[in-house]
């Protein structure tokens, strides 16, 4: 019973929430504003790679992961 719940409840929605969170921060709130907020909170400038990761890499990875996961769930 718990395996069925874990399989259907967690895997799909977590990837969707992660994608929406990355997209919201990067495109709606603004990656430059978020980057400046992170600098203010940490007290130092973070690596510019994180900007690229939040904007492109993470959302693309989440979408690819969701597509692959959905493609193999044809049982």
Residue pairs with C-beta under 8 A, 6 or more apart in sequence:
11 69
12 66
12 69
12 70
15 62
15 65
15 66
15 69
16 62
16 66
18 58
18 62
19 59
19 62
19 63
19 66
22 54
22 58
22 59
22 62
23 59
25 31
25 34
25 54
26 34
26 54
26 55
26 59
27 55
31 51
31 54
31 55
34 54
35 46
35 50
35 51
38 46
38 50
39 45
39 46
